[in-house]
């Protein structure tokens, strides 16, 4: 393969941030898919997050083939801090993310960039294909055609977490949206804790109508296994979302109420998963915090006279569907 040389650009169109930790079996395909992008005015920032396998060497080999790649080697810091380091190093007008064990279709970033340009939008997204053992098992964020969503509609769909998901890796974001917004260090569900804040600042979101991102479901991954920290972090993310929804001025009263109910349902289910923690478990303090926050929310927002109505809303899915949620 010939080395690709590009004249250095002060601001490439898109900076693509690639966190990579012990992904030597996947990173070659990932970087090959970025090398082959039809949109060539990109920079690819790969952060080797303290890998103990051959990940770093594979990245350096790709850097020798393509001068758009920038490799950062660091001690292990975790996915959130790694993405934040990538953000600090990026120069692009737009920011994209690709995990080191995933890969993308050749036209993905060209389609995303054309979408934000054609619709004067701050965010563009595509569908994501969930692959396991070389088989497609699910498609997330699928749309039949290209479509533009106004800011409030897109935010509601994201917070409802059904029609638009909180992944950062099937989207591009105008770089200025990240001013004062970072991924929370040390947390799982870092996308879930962050992307809604970017949607809240955006003027519009466009879906390309194509499925271009391939997410690789690996056996034994954190998100596919039962893990107390995962549940605690998911609760915290929803607790923060609850506060955001309660104070956001762009929702109607009924939109806000339904989103709050949906969010507290997630918190209740998550709290229930940890009901059998033993006396020696390191997450007992976090569990006590979760219990206290739920009691406080019920005491403040769901007083006794409204409790029957609240229970009714929890169980009537048709009522929720009436409002497109």
N, C-alpha and C positions, 0 to 999 in steps of 0.2 A: 504494500500500500504506500502511495506517495505521501510525503509529508505535506500537509496543508499549511500554507503561509498566508496570513492576512495582515494587511496594514493595521497597526494598532489604532483603535478608535478611542477618542476621549470618553465617549459614552456609547457603548454598544446598545442595540435595541433592547436586548434581554440579557440579564444575568441569570444563569441557571445554577442553583446551589445544590450540591450533591453531598450529603453526609454519607460517610462510608465507614462501617465498623465490621471487621471480620466477614467480608462479603467476597472473598476471592473467587468463589464459584459463580458469582453473578455480575461482578463489576465490569468485566470485559464486555459483556453484552450490553450493559447499561451505557458505557461510554461509547461503544460502537454506534448505538442508536442516536446518541447526541452528536457524534462526529458526522453522521449522515443526514442531519437536519437540512431541509430545503431552505430554511431561513439561515443564512450564513453569518449575519452580523450579530453574533452572540458571543458571550464569554461563559465558560463553564468553570465554576469554582468548586473543586473537589476537596473536601476536608476529611482526611484520614484520621479518624477519631481514636487513635491509640490502638489500631488493629494489631493483633498478635499473629496473624497469618500473613499471606502474601499480597494482601490488598494494596499496600503502599507501592510495591514493585510494579504491579499491574497498572496502577495510576501513572507512575513515572514513565512506563513504556508508552502509554497513550500520549503523554505530554510531549514525548519526542516525535510523535507523528502529527501533532496538531497544536499550533502555538496559541490557540484560543483557550486551551486548558491551563488553569492555574491550580497547583496542588499545595495544600496546607497540611503539614504533618503536625500533630499535637498529641499530648497525653489525653487519655480518655476523659471526656467531659459530659457525655450524654447528648442526646439528639437536640434538645432545646438550645443549649449553649453552642453546640456546633452550628446550628442554623443561624443563631445570632452572630457568630463569628463570620459566617458567610455573608450575612446582610451587611456587616461593617466593611467587608472587603469588596462589595459589589459596586459597579459603576453604571449599570444599565438604567434605561428609562423605565423598564419593567423588570419584575422579579418573578422567576419561576423556581420550582423545586422538583427534584427527582430523587427518590431514595436509591441508594447504591445497589440494592438488590432488585430494582424494577427496571423497566425499559419502556421506550415510547416509540410511536409510529413516526416515520420520517417527516411527515408534514405537520406534526402536532404544533410546534411553536410558530410556524408560519400561519397556520389557521387561527391560532389564538391571537397573534399579533394583528392579522387582518381584521379579526372581529372587533378588537378594541378600537382600531382605526376607523373602520366603516361605521361604527355606531357611537363613536366618541365616548366610549365607556372606560371606566377605571379598572374593571376586572373582566376577564374572559375565562371560560371554563369549557371542558369537554367531558365526555363520558369516560369512565374508568372500567377496565375489564379485569376482573379478579381471576387470576390464573392459579391453578394448583396442579402439580404433576403434569404440566404441559396441556392442561385442559381448562377451558373457560367454564367457570362454575357460577358466575354472577356478573352482572353489569350494573354499576352504580352511576347515578347522575345521568341517566340516559335521556336524550331528547330526540324526537323524530326529525326535527329541523332546526335550523339556526333561529334563535329568538333572543330578543332583548327584554330584560326585566328591569322595571324601575327599582330604585334603591330599596324602598320599603317592602315591595313584594319579594324581592330577592332575600332580604333579611328575614322576613317571616318564614319563607320556605327553608332557609338555612337553620333557623332556630327550631323549626318543627322537625328537622333532621330526617326528612323522608324523600322529598323531591330534590333537594340540594343538600349535599353532605359537607361536613366541615373539613374535609381534606385540603391541605394546601398544595398537594402535588399534581392535581389535574387542572390547575389554574395559573394564570399570570396576574400580577397585581401591579398597578402603577406604583413606582418606587416611593413616591411621596406619601403614600398611605401608611408606610411603616414609621413615619415620624412619631416617636414616643411610644411605639408598640413593639414589644419583643415577645419571644416565646418564653414561657415560665421555666426557669432552670430547675432541673431535678424532677420534673413532673412527667408522668405518662398522660396521654390525651392532650399533648401540647397543641395540636391543631385545633381541637375542640375548644380549648381555652383562649384561642387567639383569632381565628379566622372571622368570627362574627364581629369583632371589633373593626376589622378591615372593611367588611361589608357595610358596617354602620357609617363609615367615612366615604364610601364610594358614591358616585353619581348614578351609576347603572352597572348591571352585570349582563354579559352576553354569553349564551351557550352556542358553541359552534355546530351542534347537531351531529357531531361525530364522536366515536369512541376511540381515543388515541393513546390513553395511558394504560399500561399493563402493570397491575399490582400483583406481586408474587406472594402468595400465602405460603409461608414456610412452616413446616411442622414444629410445634413447640414454641412459637413466637409468643411474646408477652400478651398480645391482644387476643390470642386464640386459647389462652389457658386461664384457669381460675387463680387469681393473685390478689391478696389483700391490698397491696399498694395500688394496683390497678383500680380497685373499687373505691378506695379512699380518694384517689386523684380524680376519678370520674365524678364523685360526689362534690368535691371542691369546685370542679369546673362548672357543674350545674348550679351550685350555690352562687358562684360569681355571675353566671348567666341570669339567675333569678333577680339579683340586684340590678343588673343592667336592664332587663325587661321592665321591671317595676318603675325605673326612672326615665326610660327612653320616651321622648316626646312625640315620636312619629306614629305611634300605634293608636288605633281607636280603643275605646274602653273594652269592647268585647274581644278585640285582637289581643290586647294585653292580658285580659283575664284568662283566655284560653291558653296562651303561651305560658303563663305562670302555672296553670294547672298541669300542663304537659311536663313542665320542668320539675315541679315538685313530685309528680308521679315517678320520674326517673330517680329522684333523690330517695324516695321511699323504697323503691325496688332495690336500689344499690345498698341502702342501709340494711335491708332485710337479708341480703347475702352474707352479711358479717355478723349475724345474730349469734352464731355458735363459736365465736372466738374464745379460746381458752384463756385462763388467768395469766398465762405466761406469754401471751402473744404480744409482740412489739407494737401492734397497731391498736391496742386497747384505748390508748389516750385519744387517738384519732376517732375511734368509734364513739367515745364519750362526747367529743366535739360534735360529731354528726348528730347524735341524739339531741344534744342541747340546741343546735341550730334548727332542727325540725320542730322541737317544742316551741321555740321562739316564733317561728314562722306561723305555726298553727295558732298560737296565742294572739299574734299581731294581725294576721290577715284572714284567719278563718275562725272567727269568734263563734260561740256556741249557737247563736241564733241563725248563723249561716251554714252550719256544719252539714245539715241534711241536704241543702242545695249543693254544697261542695261535693259530697259523696255521689250525688246524682250525676254531676258533671263528669266525675271520674269514670263513670261506667257507660255513659251514653255516647257511643262513637258517632252515631248518626248526627247528634247535635254538633259535634266538632266538624263533621264533614260539610255541614250546611255553610260553614264559613270558609271552606276551602283549605282547612288545616289538617 
